[in-house]
Amino acid sequence: MIPIHGLHLRAVLIQALRTFFVDRGYLEVETPIRIPAPAPEAHIVPLTSEGWFLQTSPELCMKRLLAAGIPRIFQLCKCFRKGERGDRHLPEFTMLEWYAARSDYRDLMTDCEALLRHLAAAMDKGGVLEWQGRRIDLVPEWERITVAEAFHRYAPCTVEEALNQDQFDALLVEYVEPHLGMITPTFLCDYPAALGALARLSPDDPAVAERFELYVAGLELANGFSELVDSMEQRSRFLAEQEVIRSQGRDPGPMPEPFLVELAEMPPAAGIALGVDRLVMLFAGKDSIDQVVAFTPERL
């Protein structure tokens, strides 16, 4: 069990998260945890619940609220993913997501910079985070590097070769991630289009999606992107993802039809998911997610 002082630190950090968004005019929302159809994503396996699913993310419901006319929203909630367990993974974890109309992924990067600086001040860190023997400076301009450039710099092959060999994730973890966020936090930007199932493609280069992940000292904290708001294109991508899931020997489940219908009313927007448990790891200086939650699955 997490020590009492750890629970206090976690509570202070979560309160500071809420303050950051409320002060910026975001509405805190709650959406259902148990849903009839999550977004089909081949790399994520949802947990079932009496024929429905426990959410892997509140994304679809939150986008429906944007489509209904709420311009800036955030949510702190529990999410569930089957088979995810390790020093940085739990099958049940806490997620922060926020969405803003008339924004893109560059605005989200600015949000991330302001958020971590706000949290560092709230936690008396003085603009510097220390984790795994590294001192990460939050004050200077943060590094932004494209996926293609990161693979060129650190990996033994190009990003195109990694995709063709179905080795992208393995090579990213082994060769690229250990170099990210080591002096300042790093935004790993412009993912291959095939790895942005719900993201808008770049108008300057349709081979990449306007997506980024945020790293601090090699720890991946957040995944954000400019939202795809073309319902026809989104349906096509979901159908393709369902075919990949079938090829894995799994049932892809039903299509999230209400989301696809309402997506046509959604304004241009950007959204991001940030792992709260990992964020607590970072601010508590812990190297395992087990050290920052009240109970692990094995202790229940």
C-alpha positions in Angstrom: 0.0 0.0 0.0 1.2 3.5 -0.7 2.5 5.3 2.4 0.2 8.0 3.9 2.5 10.8 2.8 2.3 9.4 -0.7 -1.4 9.6 -0.6 -1.2 13.2 0.5 1.2 14.1 -2.4 -1.1 12.4 -4.9 -4.1 14.3 -3.5 -2.3 17.7 -3.6 -1.2 17.0 -7.2 -4.8 16.1 -8.4 -6.2 19.2 -6.7 -3.6 21.3 -8.5 -4.6 19.6 -11.8 -8.2 20.6 -11.2 -7.3 24.2 -10.3 -5.2 24.6 -13.5 -8.2 23.7 -15.8 -10.9 25.5 -13.8 -8.9 28.7 -13.7 -8.6 28.5 -17.5 -12.3 28.2 -18.1 -12.6 24.4 -18.6 -15.7 22.6 -17.5 -15.1 19.4 -15.5 -17.3 16.6 -16.8 -18.2 13.0 -16.0 -19.0 10.5 -18.6 -20.0 6.8 -18.2 -17.3 4.3 -17.5 -19.3 1.4 -18.8 -20.1 1.9 -22.5 -21.6 -0.2 -25.4 -18.8 0.4 -27.9 -15.3 1.8 -27.5 -13.2 3.0 -30.4 -11.7 0.0 -32.2 -8.0 0.1 -31.6 -5.9 -2.9 -32.5 -3.2 -2.2 -29.9 -5.7 -1.9 -27.0 -7.8 -4.7 -25.6 -10.9 -3.6 -23.6 -12.4 -5.4 -20.6 -16.0 -6.6 -21.0 -18.8 -5.9 -18.6 -22.1 -7.9 -19.1 -21.9 -7.5 -22.9 -20.7 -3.9 -22.7 -17.1 -2.6 -22.1 -15.3 -0.7 -19.5 -13.9 2.4 -21.1 -10.3 2.4 -22.3 -10.6 6.2 -22.5 -13.5 8.7 -22.1 -12.6 10.1 -25.5 -15.7 9.3 -27.5 -18.1 10.6 -25.0 -16.1 13.8 -24.4 -16.0 14.5 -28.1 -19.8 14.1 -28.2 -19.9 16.9 -25.6 -17.8 19.1 -27.8 -20.2 18.4 -30.6 -23.0 19.4 -28.4 -21.5 22.8 -28.0 -19.3 22.8 -24.8 -16.0 24.3 -26.0 -13.5 23.4 -23.2 -13.8 20.3 -21.1 -11.6 18.1 -18.8 -12.1 14.9 -16.9 -10.3 12.8 -14.3 -11.5 9.2 -14.5 -10.7 5.5 -14.2 -9.9 3.7 -17.4 -9.3 0.0 -18.1 -7.2 -2.0 -20.5 -6.8 -5.8 -20.5 -3.4 -7.4 -20.0 -1.6 -4.2 -19.1 0.6 -4.8 -16.1 4.2 -3.7 -15.3 6.3 -1.0 -13.6 4.5 1.6 -15.7 1.2 -0.1 -16.4 -2.0 -1.1 -14.5 -5.1 -2.7 -16.0 -7.1 0.0 -14.0 -5.5 3.4 -14.0 -6.4 7.1 -13.7 -6.5 9.3 -16.8 -6.7 13.0 -17.3 -8.2 14.1 -20.6 -8.9 17.6 -21.9 -10.4 18.9 -25.1 -10.7 22.4 -26.6 -12.6 23.5 -29.7 -10.8 25.7 -32.2 -7.4 24.3 -31.1 -4.8 22.0 -32.6 -2.0 19.9 -31.3 0.4 22.8 -31.1 -2.0 24.4 -28.6 -1.9 21.2 -26.6 1.9 21.3 -26.4 1.6 24.9 -25.0 -1.0 23.6 -22.5 1.4 20.8 -21.4 4.2 23.3 -20.8 2.0 25.5 -18.7 0.5 22.5 -16.8 3.8 21.0 -15.7 5.2 24.4 -14.7 2.0 25.0 -12.7 2.3 21.6 -11.0 6.0 22.1 -10.2 5.2 25.4 -8.5 2.3 23.8 -6.6 4.6 21.0 -5.4 7.5 23.3 -4.6 9.8 21.9 -7.2 11.2 25.2 -8.4 10.9 24.5 -12.1 13.1 21.4 -12.0 12.0 17.8 -11.8 14.3 15.0 -10.7 13.6 11.4 -11.7 15.8 8.4 -12.2 18.9 10.4 -11.5 18.0 13.1 -14.1 17.3 16.8 -13.6 14.7 18.0 -16.1 14.5 21.7 -16.5 10.9 22.9 -17.2 11.8 26.6 -17.8 13.5 26.7 -21.3 11.8 25.9 -24.5 11.0 22.2 -24.6 12.4 19.9 -27.3 10.2 19.1 -30.3 11.3 16.3 -32.5 9.4 14.4 -35.3 9.1 10.6 -35.2 11.0 10.4 -38.5 13.9 12.4 -37.1 14.0 10.5 -33.8 14.2 7.2 -35.7 16.9 8.6 -37.9 18.9 9.8 -34.9 18.5 6.9 -32.5 17.0 3.7 -34.2 18.8 1.2 -36.4 16.3 1.7 -39.2 13.9 4.3 -40.6 10.4 4.7 -39.3 9.1 3.4 -42.7 11.2 0.2 -42.3 10.0 -0.2 -38.7 6.4 0.0 -39.8 7.0 -2.5 -42.7 8.6 -4.9 -40.3 5.8 -4.4 -37.7 8.5 -3.4 -35.2 7.6 0.2 -34.6 6.6 -0.1 -30.9 9.5 -2.4 -30.0 12.1 -0.1 -31.7 10.5 3.0 -30.2 10.8 1.6 -26.7 14.3 0.1 -27.0 16.1 2.8 -29.0 14.2 6.0 -29.0 12.4 6.5 -25.7 15.6 6.3 -23.6 16.8 9.5 -25.3 13.6 11.6 -24.9 13.1 14.2 -22.2 16.5 14.0 -20.7 17.3 17.8 -20.4 13.9 19.3 -20.9 10.6 17.5 -21.6 10.3 16.3 -25.2 7.4 16.3 -27.6 7.7 13.4 -30.0 5.7 14.8 -33.0 4.1 14.0 -36.3 3.4 10.3 -36.1 3.0 8.2 -39.2 -0.6 8.5 -40.5 -1.2 4.8 -39.8 -0.6 5.4 -36.1 -3.1 8.2 -35.7 -6.5 6.5 -36.0 -8.5 9.4 -34.6 -6.1 12.2 -35.5 -6.2 14.7 -38.3 -3.6 14.4 -41.0 -1.2 17.2 -41.5 -2.3 19.5 -44.3 1.4 20.0 -45.2 2.2 16.3 -45.3 -0.7 13.8 -45.3 1.8 11.0 -44.6 1.9 12.1 -41.0 -0.8 12.8 -38.4 -0.9 15.8 -36.1 -0.1 13.7 -33.1 2.5 13.9 -30.4 3.5 12.1 -27.2 5.1 13.9 -24.2 8.2 12.4 -22.5 10.0 13.3 -19.3 13.3 11.4 -18.5 12.2 8.7 -20.9 8.8 8.3 -19.2 5.8 8.7 -21.6 3.2 10.9 -20.0 0.7 12.0 -22.6 -0.7 11.4 -26.1 -2.4 14.3 -27.9 -3.5 15.2 -31.3 -5.6 17.5 -33.6 -8.9 15.7 -33.9 -10.3 14.2 -37.0 -13.8 15.6 -37.4 -14.7 14.0 -40.8 -17.2 11.3 -39.8 -16.9 9.4 -43.2 -13.1 9.2 -42.9 -13.4 8.2 -39.2 -15.8 5.4 -40.1 -13.4 4.2 -42.8 -10.5 4.2 -40.3 -12.5 2.3 -37.7 -13.5 -0.3 -40.3 -9.8 -0.8 -41.2 -8.9 -1.1 -37.5 -11.7 -3.7 -37.0 -10.1 -5.8 -39.8 -6.8 -5.7 -38.0 -8.5 -6.8 -34.8 -10.1 -9.7 -36.6 -6.7 -10.7 -38.0 -5.5 -10.9 -34.4 -8.3 -13.5 -33.7 -10.4 -11.1 -31.6 -14.0 -9.8 -32.0 -13.8 -6.1 -32.7 -17.2 -5.5 -31.2 -19.8 -3.1 -32.5 -19.2 0.2 -34.2 -19.7 3.3 -31.9 -22.5 4.7 -34.1 -23.8 7.6 -31.9 -20.2 9.0 -31.8 -19.9 8.7 -35.6 -23.2 10.4 -36.2 -22.5 13.3 -33.8 -18.9 13.7 -35.1 -20.3 15.6 -38.0 -21.3 18.4 -35.6 -18.0 18.6 -33.8 -15.9 21.8 -34.4 -12.2 21.6 -35.2 -10.6 20.7 -31.9 -7.7 19.1 -30.1 -7.6 16.6 -27.3 -5.1 14.8 -25.1 -4.9 11.9 -22.6 -2.4 12.1 -19.7 -1.6 9.3 -17.3 -2.1 10.6 -13.8 -0.4 7.6 -12.1 2.8 8.2 -14.1 2.6 11.9 -13.4 2.5 11.1 -9.7 5.5 8.8 -10.2 7.4 11.7 -11.7 6.6 14.2 -8.9 7.1 11.6 -6.1 10.4 10.4 -7.6 9.2 6.7 -7.7 10.3 4.2 -10.3 7.2 2.0 -10.2 3.5 2.7 -10.6 2.9 0.3 -7.6 4.4 3.0 -5.4 1.8 5.7 -6.2 -1.6 3.9 -6.0 -3.4 3.0 -2.8 -3.9 -0.6 -3.9 -2.5 -2.8 -6.7 -4.6 -5.5 -8.3 -2.6 -8.2 -6.5 -3.4 -6.7 -3.1 -7.2 -6.7 -3.5 
